[in-house]
Amino acid sequence: MGSDVDDDGCTSPDRHLMRAGYALDGEDGCIADARHHAAAFLDQAHAVHHLPVSDRARELTRLVVSELVTNALKYAPGPVLMELRIDAHAVDVVVWDSDPTVPAARASDPDRVGQHGLEIVKAVTEALFTEQEPVGKRITARIALLEPPLVRGT
């Protein structure tokens, strides 16, 4: 019996309960549209598959979508594709763009204005990884559907 988890910690594609893809044109309102697609996708996953989607997961998914799509539109020429995938435990936000450059979070600098998007995404996701493609790159961010349990000190 094969494992349902890839080496990178994400569920293999055949284990996702739902998937949806979106082509983003970069026009005004495109980022807001991507956030609306994410919210509707989570609503559908909850309604159809009865998945528990916490308010935290809903807000973090919208935030991650906004940050990743904004960066793709800002730094890569051409189209941006977004895919959403969900299993019983997490939602994956996958954004593809045509720039092969792998992004890196910048060193912490409280005086820096802006350019904190990747830092934010890394802080709120279970996993974040980039795959270089024959053309461009694919960034995948994984967000837990339920809030992690509190760890109590002794």
N, C-alpha and C positions, 0 to 999 in steps of 0.2 A: 504494500500500500504506500503510495507516494505522499510526500508532505504537501500541505497546502500553503506553505510559506516559502518565499524565495530567500536566497542568500542575503538580500538586502532588508529582510524583515517584513516585506509587504506580501500580502496575499497574492497568490498566482492568479492570472487573469481569469481562469475558468472557475474560480471560487467566488467571484464577485456576483452579488445578487442582482445588481443593476449597474449599467454603464450608460453614459450619455456624452456625446461629443458636440462641440460648438466651434464654429469658425467665427473669429472676431475680426471685424473689418478696420478697427482703429478709428472709426468716426466718433464724433461727439456722442457721449452716452454709452459707449462701448463697455467701459469698465462697470458702470452701473448695471448694464444689461447682463454682464457676466455674474455679478453678485445676485441679481434676480434669478438667473438660471440656477445658481447654486442653491438658493433658498427653495425654489420650486422642486429641484431634484431631491433635496432632503425631505420636503413635505411628501413627495411621491413615495420615497423609500419608507417613510413612516406609515403612510396610508396603505400601501400595497403589501409590504413585507413585515409590517408591525415592528419595525426596528426602533429601539429607544434612541431618540436623538435629543440630547440635552440642549438647553438654551445656550450653554457654553459652547457646545460643538457647532451649533448653528451660527453663532456670532464669530467664532474663530474661523469657520469655513469661509464666511463672507470676507473676513479680514484677509485671510491668506489668498483667496481669489483676487481680491483687490490689489494686494501687494505684488503678486506674481504677474498678473496681467499688466499692471502699470509698468513694471520693469521691462517686460517683454516689448511692450509698445514703445517705451522710451529708448531702448538700446538696440533693438533689432529691426532691420528693414524687412518689409514684407508682411505676410500674414502671421497671425497668431492663432493657434489652436488650443482649445481647452477641453480636457476630458475629465469627467467626474466618475469615480468608481466607488462602490460601497459594498462592504461585507457586514457581517453581524457585529463587528467591533469597531470599525473605523471607516472614514471616508478618505479617499485619495483624491487630491487636486493635482492634475497633471497639466502642465502648460508647455507647449512646444513653440519655439521661435526659430528664426533662420540664422541667428548669430551663434557660432560655435564656441564662443568664449564662455568658460565656466565662471559663474559669478562667485565672489568671495565676500564674506562679511568683513566690513572694515573694523579696525581697532576701535575700541570704545573711546569716544571723545564727546564729553558733555557740551562742548562749545560748537560742535558741528551741527549745522542746520540741515535737516533732511538726510537722505541716503541711509536711513536706518531700517529700510524694509526687510532686507535679508536677515538682519539681526532679530527683528520682530518675528519673522516666520520661523526661524530656528528655535526661538524661545517658546513658541506656542504649539509646536508640532511634536509628534512622537518620533517621526523620521523625516529627513529631508535629504534627497540625493539628486544628482544631476547625471544624465546619460548623454554623452555626445553621440549624435546621429550622423549619418552620411551628409546630411545638410542640417546644420543647426544643432540644437540641444533640446532635451526634454527634462524638465524639473518636476519632481514628484514630492508632494508634501502630504504626510499622513496625519490625520486628526482623529483622536479617539471620540467615539460617539457619546460615551458617558464620562463624567468627571472622574479623575483618578481618586481612589480612596485617600483620606487624610492619613498621614503617618504620624503617629503619636510618639512623642519622646518618653523616655522612662525616667 
